[in-house]
Structure formats: C-alpha cells, structure tokens
C-alpha cells in the first residue's frame, strides 16, 4: 500500500506568511489560530506543493507577499519510507519553478499526480447547486492526479485512408477515454462516494451553522454594539465628559452592552472586531498604553484604512512608553499595509520623527522627502524643510 505523509512545511513570503515552519505528523493535523493569521494560506501552500498552483488564485505572482519579490514553499514528505523534497519558487515576474529532490521539472504538468490532494471548502456546495460543468471540472481535477497518460498522442503503424483513420482515431479515443474513466470510477468508487458524502455533510453543516447560528448572532451583535459606539463617538466629541463616556462605551450603561461585553459574548463577529479596535483606541486615550497594545494587536482587518490606523495606534502607544524602536516598527508596518491618502502621510511623518529621535537620519530623511514630494499640500508637510534640515545636519 502506498503511503505518503507531509513531515515538514516551510513557507516564505506566501501571502501573509513571511517565514513560517510547520512540523507535522502522520495523523490528523489541525491549524488553529485567530482570523487573519494565515491558516487558509498554509493549507493553500500545501495545495501549491501538490498541484503547482493555488486553489484560490490561479495567478501565481499574486500569491507573493506584497512586500517581497519572491515566494518559496518547501515540503519534506515521507513517500513509502523514503524522503521526498518538493520546492516551489515563485518570482514577481510570473516565473515559477518546481523542484523534486532539488531537480527542476521541465514541465510542471509532470509533477501533477505525485502528491494527491483534495480540498474541501464551503464553495463545494457548487457541486450540488451549479451545472454539470462544475462537476466535470471537479472530476477532471481529481482524475488528473492519478492518470499520468491522459492526453498522450497515439502513433500509427500502417497507412490507411486519412479520413477513415481520423474517424477511427476519434472513436478509439472516445472508447479509450470512456473505458479509462469507467475503470477509474470502478476502482475508486468507495472513495468517491465517501468524498461526495463528506462534501455534502460539510456543506450542509456549514450552511446550517451559518443560517441558524452565525447569521442571528451577527445581527444581534450589530444591534447591541450601537449604544457602545454612540458613547465612543460622544467621548471624542466631548472633551469635558470624555473619561466617563469612554467608561460607558467600555462597560455599558443603562442595561446596554459595552465593547467588553460585545467582545466576550459575540466573539468571531464583525461587531466584536470593531469592539476590539474601539477598546484599544479608548485605552490609548485613557493612557493605559499596555492594555491598548493588547487589544489593538488582537484586531485584524483587511480594511485599507482601519488596519493601518490600528497598527499606527500601537506605534503611538509604544512611543508614549518611550519604546521608540517598537514604535518605529509599527509605524512602518502601517506604511507597508496601505499607501492610502488618509493614513500614509500621517505615519510617514510619525515614522520620520521617531527615526530622527533614534539617530536614524537617513531613514528619517527618506520619509520626510516622500512627504515633501507627494503630500506637500497636507498638514503633514508642516515645517517639513526644517525637519529635512535636521535629518541632514546630524
């Protein structure tokens, strides 16, 4: 019986996984973590090792981390008691190389089938709800991993009428293809049936969970957070009563939930994510900087404005704690995440000022120069020439 196990997985610059190693075993392996840490990306990297492409994004260069010029995935497998190394290397220009035991494939198609892989995801409901084309693609993708001779050309050994030959070849190919598929289905019918049943169970379970549990929870959380958000916004608008309004936003008032209640009772909902961000911002304004850092580090979002604001706020907290190296690191994370016109110039200036205080004059000068060249009309450009002078004179 053929046995194949993935023992080690190394990922560099694949989406948000910049440098990650996994030691796996030959039983069941589970990836557990908060939203946005890269669990799905790790699974997709395994699919890339097996199929030479992403399961979710067929454009390989788009799977490279946006801050890097290349990506590398390496897997060490145990195949029938022997070590097997597979390495995938992606370049920003679209070049893709797959190596087996350090030897590159001439054709990536030759690699498909060496490592069988099946992905079960919520989108597999399409196998039931969509047309036959979706199901054919699913079977083609599965069969291609076990049928290495698929599409091989036939050779002729005798001369006949070309039209007759072509007709015979067509019917021969049809018969051969049908027979091959029938044999494959016969050999693997129990596995296919089990897989389809498993997909149906997973999909129906997912839909039931979404409709009966998640959707009502999300709607309820969105209603409960309204009052906490109202206190939060009033706190920023009313300086005299700010502290008391912020406390109401955190802990609730008049029988209504505060942000801390939302986080505890509605974990995993968008409302809980917003509550986590807002809680961090409140503690930042209350000068409880370490608590602010804890909450803001827990916040994860794909929003191009909100996530940089959270990263920059962590930088502000570290700056207040006079941990300037950490502050610079988070300002630079905010800059790397998005170059939108709202947060980018703001953190360019803050990063430049902190770099200046750390004696990193060249770094400070680079940030100040970007402000002068690209954001000269903004408030961040105030006294920018003087700051550039300080950076160059030290």
QUISULLIN-V622443 format. One line per field, one symbol per residue. ss: DSSP state (H for helix, E for strand, L for the rest). burial: + if it has 9 or more other C-alpha atoms within 8 Angstrom, else -. Layout:
ss: ???
burial: ???
//
This chain:
ss: LLLEEEEEEEEELELLELLEEEELLLLLLLLLLLLLLLHHHHHHHHHHHHHLLLLLLLLHHHHELLLLLEEEEEEEEEELLEEEEEEEEEELLLLEEEEELLEELLLHHHLLLLLLLLLLLHHHHHHHHLLHHHHHHHHHHHHLLLLLLLLLLLLLLLLLLHHHHHHHHHHHHHHHHHHHHHHHHHHHHHHHHHHHHHHHHHHHHHHHHHHHHHHHHHHHHHHHHHHHHHHHHHHHHLLLLHHHHHHHHHHLELLELLHHHHHHHLLLLHHHHHHHHHHHHHHHHLLLHHHHHHHHHHLLLLLLLHHHHHHHHHHHHHHHLLLHHHHHHHHHHHHHHLLLLLLHHHHHHHHHHHHHHLLLHHHHHHHHHHHHHHLLLLHHHLLHHHHHHHHHHL
burial: ---+++++++++++++++-----++------------++-++-+++++++++++--+--++-+++---+++++++++++----+++++++++---+++++----+--+--+++-+--------++-+------++------++++-------------------+------------------++---+--+------++-++--+-++++-++++++--++-++-++++++-++------+--+++++++++--++++++++--++-+-+++-++++++++++---++-+++++++-++---++-+++++++++++++---++-++++++++++-++----++++++++++++++---++-++++++++++--++---++--+--++--++--
//
